[in-house]
Amino acid sequence: MHTLPELRELERLIKLGRGRLETQVACEVQAGKQSYPVYQIALGNPDPAVPAIGFFGGIHGLERIGTQVLLCFLRGLITRLAWDKSLHHLLENVRVVFMPLMNPGGMAHNTRSNPHGVDLMRNAPVEATESVPFLLGGHRYSPRLPWYRGAAGAPMESENQALCKAVHAELLSHPFSIALDCHSGFGLRDRLWFPHAHSVHPIAHLADILALEELFEQSHPNHRYLFEPQSLQYRTHGDIWDYLYLQAQQEPAKTFLPLTLEMGSWLWVKKNPRQFFSRHGMFNPTAQHRLQRVLRGHTVWLDFLLRATQGHDNWLATGPKRLRLQERAVERWYRP
């Protein structure tokens, strides 16, 4: 029996969804004497012609709340399958993938990095084209320091290799796909970041990001998410979503939108300053009522993304409208 609570909950959900979920172990991670599985779960229509969405979390072991949000959402989907006909209809037209605990070794040991001391969000073979913050932007000095990228020339860590394999097989094989990676730890607001992290240059699908934001604003006008490119805050080497987005550009007829939900954990510390003295508390809500509010609140965003993926043909802009959206997005995010 695993001692990691999030992994035990994930395995309970796999058992609960038996017969409805497609489950595999994407890789095994050794942390000390304990081996941990990285699970990959899929449901919905496997037809490569339908759109697809992937939900990812737990890439940083200290940020447990990302995994918890996804487990809460997954539990809701599994239980609704027993009675919700509309969900069955939705899943006939979309492919859904979950990898909610990408770094079980780091989470078990309460470290940001994986058991090798590598930050999985600095580990991809992507070099920043502009200056990056010292250490924070990724470095190769020592695995004892945070934000370590791994040795130069070494292959990506097994967790990232499993992630890339899943994204290629389950998302990039479809004409339209979205990926959402759940993190915490930056600022007082919940942010939704999109590429690039390695460059200040706008991505080719900037118009689609703006169209998605405006669709969410129309559907949920009281939300408090801030959409922005990650490079607006800081740049990094080795961002795994930049790497996958750049690979997706080899097939320009397809659309791949990788997003990062960066939950503003500073707000939790502000409300309870004692959390600052706990590594766990700096990145996760510790009060039970606050945890429940976070889990409940982000479910709205996850459900919206699932439905927006299924209905992407109805909101993706084309022709002159797309050009106008691109111009507005550049004006908003890339000009002083």
Long-range contacts (C-beta under 8 A, 24 or more apart in sequence): 2-34, 2-36, 3-34, 3-108, 4-36, 4-104, 4-107, 4-108, 6-58, 6-64, 6-67, 6-68, 6-71, 6-100, 6-101, 6-104, 6-107, 7-36, 7-37, 7-101, 7-104, 7-107, 7-108, 9-71, 10-39, 10-71, 10-100, 10-101, 11-39, 13-71, 13-74, 13-75, 13-78, 14-39, 14-41, 16-75, 16-78, 16-79, 17-41, 17-43, 17-78, 17-81, 20-78, 20-81, 21-78, 22-46, 26-99, 26-162, 26-163, 26-165, 26-166, 27-158, 27-159, 27-161, 27-162, 29-103, 29-104, 29-105, 29-114, 29-115, 29-158, 29-159, 30-105, 30-115, 31-104, 31-105, 31-106, 31-108, 31-109, 31-115, 32-109, 32-115, 34-108, 36-104, 36-105, 36-108, 37-104, 38-99, 38-101, 38-102, 38-104, 38-159, 38-162, 39-99, 39-100, 39-101, 40-97, 40-98, 40-99, 40-162, 40-166, 41-74, 41-97, 41-98, 41-99, 41-100, 42-95, 42-96, 42-97, 42-98, 42-170, 43-77, 43-91, 43-96, 44-91, 44-92, 44-94, 44-95, 44-96, 45-91, 45-92, 45-93, 45-94, 45-95, 46-95, 47-95, 48-173, 48-174, 49-174, 49-175, 50-93, 50-94, 50-95, 50-174, 51-93, 51-94, 51-95, 51-174, 51-175, 51-176, 51-177, 51-309, 51-310, 51-312, 52-94, 52-95, 52-96, 52-97, 52-170, 52-171, 52-173, 52-174, 52-176, 52-177, 52-178, 52-309, 53-94, 53-95, 53-96, 53-97, 53-171, 53-177, 53-178, 53-179, 53-180, 53-305, 53-306, 53-309, 54-96, 54-97, 54-98, 54-99, 54-166, 54-167, 54-170, 54-171, 54-177, 54-178, 54-179, 54-180, 55-96, 55-97, 55-98, 55-99, 55-100, 55-179, 55-180, 55-182, 55-302, 56-98, 56-99, 56-100, 56-102, 56-163, 56-179, 56-180, 56-181, 56-182, 57-99, 57-100, 57-101, 57-102, 57-181, 57-182, 57-183, 58-100, 58-101, 58-102, 58-103, 58-104, 58-107, 59-102, 59-103, 59-120, 59-121, 59-159, 59-181, 59-183, 59-240, 60-103, 60-106, 60-112, 60-113, 60-119, 60-120, 60-121, 60-183, 60-185, 60-283, 61-103, 61-104, 61-105, 61-106, 61-107, 61-108, 61-109, 61-110, 61-111, 61-112, 61-113, 61-114, 62-106, 62-107, 62-110, 62-111, 62-112, 62-185, 62-279, 62-280, 62-282, 62-283, 62-284, 63-112, 63-182, 63-183, 63-184, 63-185, 63-283, 63-284, 64-107, 64-280, 64-283, 64-284, 65-182, 65-184, 65-263, 65-265, 65-283, 65-284, 65-285, 65-291, 65-294, 66-181, 66-182, 66-183, 66-184, 66-261, 66-263, 67-100, 67-101, 67-107, 67-182, 68-291, 68-295, 69-182, 69-263, 69-294, 69-295, 69-298, 69-299, 69-302, 70-98, 70-100, 70-182, 70-302, 71-100, 72-295, 72-299, 73-298, 73-299, 73-302, 73-303, 74-98, 74-100, 76-299, 90-306, 90-307, 90-310, 93-310, 94-306, 94-309, 94-310, 95-170, 95-174, 96-306, 97-166, 97-170, 97-171, 99-162, 99-163, 99-166, 102-159, 102-162, 102-163, 103-159, 110-279, 110-280, 112-146, 113-143, 113-146, 113-148, 114-157, 114-159, 116-143, 116-150, 116-157, 117-142, 117-143, 117-144, 117-148, 118-143, 118-148, 118-149, 118-150, 118-157, 119-146, 119-147, 119-148, 119-149, 119-238, 120-157, 120-159, 120-160, 120-240, 121-236, 121-238, 121-239, 121-240, 122-147, 122-148, 122-149, 122-150, 122-236, 122-237, 122-238, 122-239, 123-149, 123-150, 123-156, 123-157, 123-160, 123-238, 123-240, 124-156, 124-160, 124-238, 124-239, 124-240, 124-242, 124-243, 125-156, 125-238, 125-243, 126-198, 126-237, 126-238, 126-239, 126-242, 126-243, 126-246, 127-198, 127-237, 128-197, 128-198, 128-199, 128-235, 128-236, 128-237, 129-198, 129-199, 129-201, 130-199, 130-200, 130-235, 131-235, 132-234, 132-235, 132-236, 132-237, 133-234, 133-235, 136-234, 136-236, 137-234, 137-235, 137-236, 137-237, 138-236, 138-237, 138-238, 149-237, 149-238, 160-240, 163-240, 164-240, 164-243, 164-244, 167-244, 168-247, 171-256, 172-244, 172-247, 172-248, 172-251, 172-254, 172-256, 174-254, 175-253, 175-254, 175-255, 176-254, 176-255, 176-256, 176-309, 176-312, 176-316, 177-254, 177-255, 177-256, 177-257, 177-309, 178-256, 178-257, 178-258, 178-259, 178-305, 178-308, 178-309, 179-241, 179-244, 179-256, 179-257, 179-258, 179-259, 180-259, 180-260, 180-261, 180-302, 180-305, 181-241, 181-258, 181-259, 181-260, 181-261, 182-260, 182-261, 182-263, 182-298, 183-260, 183-261, 183-262, 183-263, 184-262, 184-263, 184-264, 184-265, 184-283, 184-284, 185-262, 185-263, 185-265, 185-282, 185-283, 186-233, 186-262, 186-264, 186-265, 186-266, 187-262, 187-264, 187-266, 188-264, 188-266, 188-267, 188-270, 189-224, 189-225, 189-226, 189-264, 189-267, 190-224, 190-225, 190-226, 190-261, 190-262, 190-263, 190-264, 190-298, 191-225, 191-226, 191-227, 191-228, 191-261, 191-262, 191-264, 192-225, 192-226, 192-227, 192-228, 192-259, 192-260, 192-261, 192-262, 193-228, 193-229, 193-230, 193-233, 193-259, 193-260, 193-262, 194-227, 194-228, 194-229, 194-230, 194-257, 194-258, 194-259, 194-260, 195-229, 195-230, 195-239, 195-241, 195-242, 195-245, 195-258, 196-229, 196-230, 196-231, 196-235, 196-239, 196-242, 196-245, 197-230, 197-231, 197-235, 197-236, 197-239, 197-241, 197-242, 198-231, 198-235, 198-236, 198-237, 198-239, 198-242, 199-231, 199-235, 199-242, 200-229, 200-231, 200-235, 200-334, 202-229, 202-329, 202-330, 202-333, 202-334, 203-229, 203-245, 204-249, 204-252, 205-255, 205-256, 205-257, 206-325, 206-326, 206-329, 206-330, 206-333, 207-317, 207-322, 207-323, 207-325, 207-326, 207-329, 208-255, 208-257, 208-316, 208-317, 209-257, 209-329, 210-325, 210-326, 210-328, 210-329, 210-332, 211-315, 211-316, 211-317, 211-325, 212-257, 212-308, 212-315, 215-308, 215-315, 216-301, 216-304, 216-308, 219-304, 220-300, 220-304, 223-300, 223-301, 225-301, 228-333, 229-333, 229-334, 230-260, 232-333, 255-312, 255-316, 259-305, 261-298, 261-301, 263-294, 263-298
